[in-house]
Amino acid sequence: MPHPHVLLSAAVSLDGFLDDTGPERLLLSNAADFDRVDEVRAASDAILVGAGTLRADNPRLLVNSPDRRAARVAAGLPEYPLKVTVTAAGNLDPAARFWHTGGEKAVYTTDRGAERLRGLGLPADVVPVGPDLEWRAVLDHLGTARGVRRLMVEGGGRIHTQLLGQGLADELQLVVAPLLVGEPDAPRMFGTGPYPGGPRSRLRLLETRPIGDVVLLRYAPTVPGTGTSASAADRQWLALACELAADCPPSRTAFSVGAVVVAADGTELARGHSREGGDPVVHAEEAALAKLDPADPRLAGATVYSSLEPCARRASRPSPCARLILDAGVRRVVTAWREPGTFVVDADGNGLLAAAGADVLVLPEFEGRATAPNRHLLAP
């Protein structure tokens, strides 16, 4: 099971604060947006908040609409999403409303924190992930052991900062309220620190929507991961490559493949697909790379996303796609599907790339999307 889709959700003031410093929670949203949040919760497998948010806000994290809860049950889901919190030290209040409302709960913690939490008798699954609280370990367990495919994260700012900074947030849903807080000690949505790609990298805007007097902004990350660790943006770009594969003219003698070349700062450099431009033998990676200046310095730090493993041997061109990628200076490739022996026996483009020092990452959760336009070529 892959990592869940991680959605960061928050409402902020115009000057970027989550709250003020007063004793009562500052309500930034309106009734219509609270209902939208309820809808997003109902569509999630789990809702997560940090221990600081539990202490500060004492939230219940429920799906409030009876109709939405009934729809979950009718779909074979629990009435409420799994409620999750994280704490390194295990400093949690057993009387908090979080534990006594809704359905199942889970706490992710360190080995040290687990000892303390088990002594509290919390009605929750206590999951230690090691000596340190590592987000990849948390997401691995949520996806593998709990079957969580969609995780909604509702704070606080430190949690949002860590997940976005580590390239693990797939989507940001930010509601901007028409007020100013202006208090230097008030909590912010994001803290300082290194973010993927640095300050010049831009997230991709997915949607803007006015909701009464607030505005919803939805963004997706764009900066590729590094090495063989997958980032949320890697999944976004590979999904696009799989979509491009569906645009290929049909063929009974060649696979339909999509490819995207992305710079280290998240800029899309080029895209291509098999048989593009009426060329019956052009491959996706070849089509994309042909659109770029071979001297472009960004290629050295770029990632190629291909729905199918780049070819290692071909009869239609002097160089296979794996060699074209290496000759372009690219040293990172993310793909969804290993090439079957339909046309080339023992194809191993990934092996050719890896032997030349490239980082190769296969995300098998995208294999179904990559094979969909090629089902007619695959043995039953």
Secondary structure, 3 states (H helix, E strand, C coil): CCCCEEEEEEEEECCCECCCCCCCCCCCCCHHHHHHHHHHHHCCCEEEEEHHHHHHHCCCCCCCCHHHHHHHHHCCCCCCCEEEEEECCCCCCCCCHHHHCCCCEEEEECHHHHHHHHCCCCCCEEEECCCCCCHHHHHHHHHHCCCCCEEEECCCHHHHHHHHHCCCCCEEEEEEECCCCCCCCCCECCCCCCCCCCCCCCCEEEEEEEECCEEEEEEECCCCCCCCCCCHHHHHHHHHHHHHHCCCCCCCCCCCCEEEEECCCCCEEEEEECCHHHCCCCCHHHHHHCCCCCCCHHHHHCEEEECCCCCCCCCCCCCCHHHHHHHCCCCEEEECCCCCCCCCCCCCHHHHHHHCCCEEEECHHHHHHHHHHHHHHCCC
